């Protein structure tokens, strides 16, 4: 069975690493929107010029899947909430932001 892992900066997904049934691994970059969101939120939360920025990158857990890599990528790219950045900023300002990898994955489900 195929597996994938997601590279996150804090809670924001940026890349998929997909390992197919033949054990071949390939990386898929998500939309440029996500890297721009990383930079915007890093400036907002003050981590842009610190070790915190670099230390916040991490791979999520390996997940088994029957989906093709393009389907996984599209599930993120095609379902970006219209108010994505404002949602994170509001959660941050209210003290309710969960910046752990995968914390906002539910925002991208069909």
Secondary structure, DSSP 8 states (H G I E B T S, - for coil): -EEEEEEEETTEEEEEEEE-TTS-EEEEE--HHHHHHHHHHHHHHT-TTSHHHHHTEEE---EEESS-HHHHHHHHHTT--TTHHHHHHHHHHTT----STTTTGGGG--
